[in-house]
Amino acid sequence: MDQTTTTLARGWHMVGRATDLPPRHVFHTQLHGVELALWRADDGTVNAWENRCPHRSVRFTLGANTGATLRCQYHGWQYRAGDGRCTYIPASAQGQPPASLCARTFAIAERGDGLWVNLGASAHDTNDTTLVDDLAAPGVPLRSLPFNAPLDAVADALASYALASYALADTRALPASLSTRRDGNRVELGWQSADGAHAVQFLLQPASAGRTIVHGDAACTAAADIDLARFHNRLLSALRRAVERDTQAATSLRGQRVIPVALRSGAESPAKRWLSATVVRREVTAQDIVAFELSAPEIASLPIEPGAHIDVQTPAGCVRQYSLVNAPGERERFIIGVKREPESRGGSRSLHDALEVGARLLVSPPKAHFRLVAGKPAVLIAGGIGITPILAMAGALEQAGVPYRLHDFVRSREHMAFASRLARLSHVQLHAGLDADGTAAAVRQALSDAVAGAHVYVCGPRPLIELVREHARARGFADAQVHFELFANAVSHAGDQPFRVRLQRSGEEFVVPAGVSLADAIAARGMAMPTSCEQGVCGTCRVGVARGEPDHRDVYLSDDEKARGDCLLACVSRSRSDLLILDL
């Protein structure tokens, strides 16, 4: 950071705009915990004073701007513009007040439409105002917005502003030529989108340790008509909600004597190993489904079980899970299928729109939570994109000579993914375009035809999974014989209550507040807590329970496992009992 930037971060801060100072008004703001009264005299002089009358500390903002002085509401004392000297005391018979009786003043500079204050300088000391002269605003001023969050948390959130703007704009192309630069309390961003070239400048005002005011200006060389102020104000408001939610969660943890950590920040644990993969092949394999082949030097040495999945850091910035389609012998690459979800928050859409051959992205090593039981016959049931792990399982069973039957349920033949791979298998039955009754009848028949001792594997939409589990139970299949995988789980936290947790091995006890996950609370104690889906669908965060009654909210554990109450998934599940003792 150069000397100019260092001085700016230490001294001059934007605290408002010229429009905040209409005639005869007193504007209230805050900088580094100091309350300020900003006002403009009739001769145009701008003033920045501590918002306290020296007499009885009543706020100046409760008083009146007379045009030449500020009059305190309490006893009517008046202080003149410029040096802040008291010029009138109504109850005094001694005439002119002493020269030492002054309001506390600070250096203020007006540049363009911005108001800048330096708490470390007096009202007359503006020698360093050249520091703010070069901060030319890109264009349209944005509404100044207060965030109830520390400045660094706000600055970190603004780093992903361009990607968030892409999601809000609902475009098909990710922003290109992304650039982000932070100098002190100034954040500059630029990107190219379908609308044109965007430039945004944010100036962050540290009102207090836990409150930051964001002043912004934006420009766009747009071919299309775009309401910049409305566009960015919507985006900033959404960003504020997310930042304040995370800050509130961390504050809640501190209140319960839990070591604070950055919750839901999107940052992965340093202990987690990521692979840098390259897209070597891309193919549209069905309507709204694209297959990607990913190459990385480490893949050949990694175990790839049928049914395994990988985590993918998508171009939109979020992490999503995708099952591996790899057939036996495909050891050099990861093969995944990605369906464009209509309600996508940016994950699948960014993969479809931005991931071309040659693109690079981070992926995890394979994780095997949806496993085949060795040597057992199988009924394989897939719905839509759920065919991906089922295909790998069918290939492994066929190679091993184990009896199986694969049932693929799709809306139409155009929605049948990986048709060429399915054609290589010997025991596949396609069910296209069935209604609810037809699907139920086909499931019943598939289970009726199963050979003795067969296990059932199902992946697809939740209604299909529930249908298969219901009919399998009715036909006498034990829960241990029915296996499923689902990468979505709707969990409500509206009724969350705090509960106590004790770690059995150390005896440490703490409280998990409402709105904070058990996994986050454990991680906040400095313990390794692996997570992946954070929806209770993958089983990564499974934890043993020594005593207490879990409140299961996952879709991973079987009914028998939930009934036993000896484990839970810490990312979503909570406790029905006041105290939960974990095997940790």
Secondary structure, DSSP 8 states (H G I E B T S, - for coil): --HHHHHHHHSEEEEEEGGG--TT-EEEEEETTEEEEEEE-TTS-EEEEESS-TTT---GGGSEE-SSEEE-TTT--EEETTT-BEEE-TT-SSSS--TT-B--EEEEEEETTEEEEETTS-TT--TTTHHHHT----SEE---EEESS-HHHHHHHHTTHHHHHHHHHT-SS--EEEEEEEETTEEEEEEEETTEEEEEEEEEEEEETTEEEEEEEEEEEESS---HHHHHHHHHHHHHHHHHHHHHHHHHHHHTT-----TT-S---TTS--EEEEEEEEEEEETTEEEEEEE-TTGGGS---TT-EEEEE-TTS-EEEEEB---TT--SEEEEEEE--TT-SSHHHHHHHH--TT-EEEE---B-SS---TT--EEEEEEGGGHHHHHHHHHHHHHHT--EEEEEEESSGGG-TTHHHHHT-SSEEEEES--HHHHHHHHHHHHHT--TT-EEEEES-HHHHHHHHHHHHHTT--GGGEEEE-S------TT---EEEEETTT--EEEE-TTS-HHHHHHHTT-----SSSSSSS-TTEEEEEES-EE---SSS-HHHHHHTSEEETTT-EESSSEEEE--
